[in-house]
Amino acid sequence: MIHIMSVNALPDTTHGPSIGLPAAMGALVLPAPPCQPEAPDTPESMIVAFFESRFAYSTLDPTPFVATANAHIARMYAQGKRVGEAFLHALPVFLSVVNTQQRHGGPFGAIVVHYAGGLDAHGYGIGPPRVLGVGANHVGPHSDPSAHAEMEAYRHAAHRQGASDLSGAVLYTSCESCPMCLAVANGSGLSRISYLNTRDDAEASGFLDKRQYALCALPRATLMTSAHRLQASVRRDLRGKLGAHGAVVVDAHGDVVAAGDVDTRSDPTGLASLQAVRRAVQHQAAAHTAPVWCLPDGWTLVCREIPHPAGLMMADWARLVRPRDPAHADDPACDSPIPDPTRVIHMTEHYEPLPVRDRAGQWHIRQATETTYEQLTVPESARRVRTACFPGGRVSQAARAVFEAWQHEAAGGARAHLEDPSKCPGGSFAGNCP
């Protein structure tokens, strides 16, 4: 068993004690991937030097980390050395450790990388890599069920490049993406995803991503309701509530709590459906003056179009989609596996698109929404975005060690402050969050 230890500790001058890295990470051997013969083994001393460098860092402010990582990569190439995939996987593992040690959220990290020479036929990078954006799980501090590590990385990368189109980029993540994050990856144009921990590893650590994949496999009619099936008077009422917006969240009394409109100019997650749920959760957080990660039972997402799967899965993370067990209302793990289709309603039979804008200002639909729904249910070998678990030896051990440490703390009650049911009306939030 690999323990989290204070090895190559990085002091955080603004957010508490030193950060312990997995012991396995201090002895990483970094082989180049089989499809990248031009990248020789990265010397172990290089990655140790990177993690031993001292700088104040918080996962809530990713800019210093990106600058440090890119400067280190540039130095390696200037010395005639290259960066292999194991190094790039080690960065999100490092983020996941920092994030949990700083009590900012769950054990998840992700980075978006662009290669100077593009990608080869297998999706592997050619030339020096450049980190575009990074993310860690910030569901708690942001009161945002969509603030998974991957979503934060997409947002950071898009903001830094001033465009939401991530075509040609690669996502390296400490854990297999949930359906919400995978759906945005498809729509944003990402070329490849490489992860360490699997959805089975996540389930063993108490996260509910695997249940979401099971949800995606259900017929659409069991997940949501078309307004055409409702009485005319109900349809008129919902149209009035929707107004000119793309989506709204309605409470149990029929009042509109929050509205969402598409804005994906520099954010590939800016879907109307997703933004409506996001704002509703943040509205609840403001009302409770404390972090909130889900919405009360009985609330409804009303969309103009069939919601993009990222928006639908966001609604599920906010606990809008599945009925709760009255005897265990505070435990998302006890929610029914059978969704309540009346909690998500769409007014038309058109699909909500995910348009992305490139750096030249041109708009694109990188993947049709109906195709994205299908892509969430097919094997990895059939996905249009190349997706695979990285067989990384030491770095994979380090990723698993982070999950083990999380489980250990959960057993000891050290995460109680992150899962206080009183901070979530109708129940606490679990899953790939916090």
N, C-alpha and C positions, 0 to 999 in steps of 0.2 A: 504494500500500500504506500502511496506517495502522500506525504503530508505537506501542508502549507507551512513554510518556515520563513524566517527572516533571512533569506539568502539574497545577496545583492540588493538589500533594501533601498528603496527610494524614498527619502523623506519628503513629506508633503507639508510645507511650511504654513499652509493656510487651512488644512482640513484634517488635523489630528496626527496620529502616530505614523511611524514608518509603515511602508507597504511591503508585505512579505510575498515573494514570488515562489511558485512551486519549485521545489528542489530540483525536479527534473529539468527545469528550464535553464538552470545554471550550467548544465552539462550537455546542452543540445548539440547534436551532430547534424549538420544541415546538408543532406544530399540533394543534388538537383533532381527534379522529377524526370522520369524516363523520356517524356516527350520534349525535354529541354536540354539536349546534349551540349548546347553551346554554353550552358551555365555550370561551371565546375562546383565542387563542394565549397561552401562558404566556411572559412576557418572558424573553429569554435571560438577563438579569442575575439572575433569580430562581434558576435552577438553578446558575449559576456561583457565586452567593452560598452556596448550600447546600453545594456541594462544596468551597468554599474555607473553610468554617467549620472550626475546629480543635477536635478532641476525640480522646481516646484511645479506640480502638475495636478490638475483636478479633471475628472472626466466630464464635468459640466462645462469646461472650457477646452475644447479639443484642439484649438489652434497651436498651442505650444508643442503638443505631441506630434502633429503633422510636420511642423517645422523641424523638430529634432530628428524624426524618422527620415525625412527627405534629405537632410544635411548629412546624416550618417550614410545613407545609400550613395549619395554623391561622392563622399570621401572614399568609399569602397571602390567605386568604379574608377575614380581618379588614381587609385593605387593599383589598377589593373585587375581588381577582384570583381566578382559578380554576386548578385543576390539570388538565392534559390527560393523555392516555394516554402520550405520549412521556416525560413526567416519571416516571410510575409504572414505565415500562419501564427508565428509566435507573437506578433504584434497584437492581434485581437485577444489572444490568451492573456497577454499582459494587461490589456484594457479591462478584461473581465475580473482579473485579480484586483486591480486598482479600484474598480467600481464597487466591489463588495467590501473591500477594506475601508473605503471612504463612506460606506453606508448610503450610496446613491442609487442602489437598485440591485437587480439580480446579476448572476454570474455569466454575462453575455457581452461579447465584444465583436466588432466588425470593422473592416476597412474596405474602401473602394480604391482600386488601383488602375492606373492607366500606364501602358507601356509605350516607350518612345517609338519603337518600330512596329507597333500594332501587335496582332496576334497571329499565330500560325494556324494551319488547318485544323489543329486539335484544340484550339482555344488557349494555347500557352503563349506567354509573353515573349516578345522579341525586343532585345535592347533593355536599357535601364528602366526599372519601374518608378513610377511617381505616385505617392499616396495622394489621392484627391480629397478624400474625406474619411473620417473615423466616427464611430459611435459606440456607446455603451447603453445598457438598459436604464432608462430614466423615467419609467412609468410613474414612480412615486414622486420624485421632486417636481415633475412637470404636470402631475395629475392628468396623465395622457396615456390611455391604454395602447395607443399606437406607437409610443416611444420605445420600441424595441431597438436593439443595437443596430440592426440592419437599416431600419427606417431612419434612425438618427444619422447613420453613415450616408444614406442616399441624400438626405436633406443637407448635410454638411458639404458633400461633394458638389451638389447642384448649386448651392449658394456660393461656394468658392469659385466655380467656373462660370457662374452667371447664366446657367442653362440647365434645364431639367433632363435633357437627353443624355443618357449615360451609355450610349452605344460604344462598343469596343472596350468597355471597362470590365474588370473582374472583381467579384466580391469574395473576400476571404473572411470567414466567420468562425467563431469558436464553437458554434453549434449549428446543426441543420436548421434552416429557416422554417418558420411557421407559414401556413398558407397566405396570411396577410402579406408578409414580407416577400414571399415568393411571387405573389401576384404583382406587386409593384416592380419587382425585378424584371418580370416579363414585359410589363408595359413600358418601362423606362429604357429598354433596349440593352440592358446588361448582357454581356456575351457568355459569361461563365460564372458559376458559383462553386467554391471549394470550401468544405466545412470539416470540422473535427468531430465533436460529439454528435451522436445521431439522435433522432426523435425518441428512440428507445432509451438512450442514456438520459434524455431529458425527462421522460416519463418516470424512470427509476428515481430521479431526483425530485419528483413532485410537480413537474410542469405538464401542462395539458395540451401541448401542441399536437400530439398524436390523435387526440379526440377531435381536434379541428379537422385533421385530414379525413377522418371518418365522416365528419359532417359534410365535407365537400363532395363526398361520393353519393350523397342522397339526391333524389330527384328535386329539381328546382321548385316544384309545387309544394314540397314539404318544407322548404326553407323560407318561402315568402309568398305573399298573396297579391295577385293582380287586382287592381281596383275594378276591373270589369266584372269581377265576381261579386262585388258588393252592391248593395242597394243604391239606387240613383241619389237618394238624399245623402247617403254617407259619402259617395264620391264627390258631390258638390261641396260638402263640408271640408273634405280633405283638400280639394283644390283651393278652397279659400284659405286654409291654413298654409298651404304650400306657397301661394302667391307667385312671385317671380323667382323664387329660390329653386335651387336644384334639389334640395333635401331639407327636411326639418325633423326635429325630435319632439314628440308630443308626450306630455306626462299623462298619468292615469286619469286626470280630470279633463283631459282634452285640450289643455293649454300648450301652446308652442313654447318650448324652453330654449331652443337654439336652432339656428338655420345655417346651412352650408351652401356655398357656391364654388364652382370649379375655379381654381387658380393654380395652374401648373407651369407658369412661366419659369420659375426657378425653384420648383419643388415638385418632384414627381409624385409626391403623396397628397397633393392638393386637390383630391377628388371631393365633389360636393357631399357625397354620402359619408365619407370618412370625416370630413370637416364638421359636419353637423353633429356627429356623435362626439367628436373630440371637444367641441365647444360646449356640448351639454354636460360632459363630465367636468370640464373646467368651471362651468357655472355652478355645479354642485359643490365643487371644492371651495369656490369663493363664498358660497352660502354657509359652508361648514368651517371656514377658516382653517382647513386642514387638508392634507392630501386625500384625494378621492380617486379610486381606480375603477369604479363601475357605477352603474345607474340603478335607481330603484326598480323593483319588480313592477311590471305592468306598463312600462313606457314603450313607445312605438317609434320606429324610424319610418318616415314617409318620404319616398323618393319620386322624382319626376320620371326617371327611367329605371330599368332593372339595374340595381346597384352593381358597380364593379365588385369583383370578389374581394378586393382589399377592403372596400367599404362594408361588405357583408361580414367579413371576418372581424373587422373592427367592432361591429355591433355585437358580435359574439363575445369578444374579449370584454366588452362592457356589460356583458350578461343580459343583453336584450333578447337574444334569440331563443335560449332554452329555458323552460320552466324550472323554477327552483324547488327543491325538496323542502316543504314547510318545516320538517323536523331538523333540517340542517341548512337553514337559509343563508348562513354565513360562510358556507363551504362550497365554492364553485365545483369542486370535485364531485359533489353530490347532485349537481344539476342534471336534469334528465338528458339522456343522449338523443332523445327525440325532440326536435325543435318545435316551437309554436309558430306556424307560418303567419299568424295574424300580427306578429310583432314587427314584421318588415313588409311594407306595402309599396308597390310601384304603380304609378298612374298610367304609364304607357308600356308598350311591348318592345320599345327600343332599349338597347343596352347603353349604359353609361360608359362613354369612351374615356380613355386616358391619353390625352394629347400631350406630347412633350416638345419642347423647343430646343433647337440646337444653338451653338454659339454664334451662328450666322443669322439667327433670328427666324429660321424656317421651322414650321410646325410639322410634326409627324405623328402618325399612329403606328407605333412599332409592333403592336399586336392587338388584334381585335379582341374585345372583351369576351365574346363568346368562346374564342379560342383559349383565352386565359383560364376560363372556368374548366375547360377540358384538360389543360396542361397541369392543373393541380391534382388530377386523378390518374395520370399516366405514369409508368415507371420512369426512373431517371434516364434510362437509355433512350427513351422516346421524347424527351423534353427538347424544346427548341433552345432553351437556355441550358447549356451544358452544366450538369450538376453532378457532383461526386464527392464522396468522403475521401479526405486526404489520408493516405496510409503513412503517417509521419513519424512513427516510432516515438522518440522522446517528446516531440511537441504534442502528439496525441495523448501521451501519458500526462503531460502537464495540464491539458484541457480537462481530462477526466479528474485530475486532482482538485481542480477548482470546484467541480460539481460535488466531489466527495466532501470537501471542506464546507460547502453550502449545506449539504445534508447533515453534517456533524453539528453545525451551528443551529440548524432547524430543530434537531433532536434536543439540543440544550436550551432552546428558547431564546437564543441570541438574536433571532430575527423577529421577535415579537413586535418591535417598533415598526417593522415594515408590513405587518399583517394584522393590524389592529382593526377588528370588524367595526368598531365605533366610528372609524374614519371612512367607511364605505356604506352609505345607506342601502340597506337590504342585503348586506353581506360584504365580506372582504374580497379582494381581487387576487386570484392566483393564476397560474399558468406561466407563460414565458414572461412574466412580470410578477412582482417587481424585480 
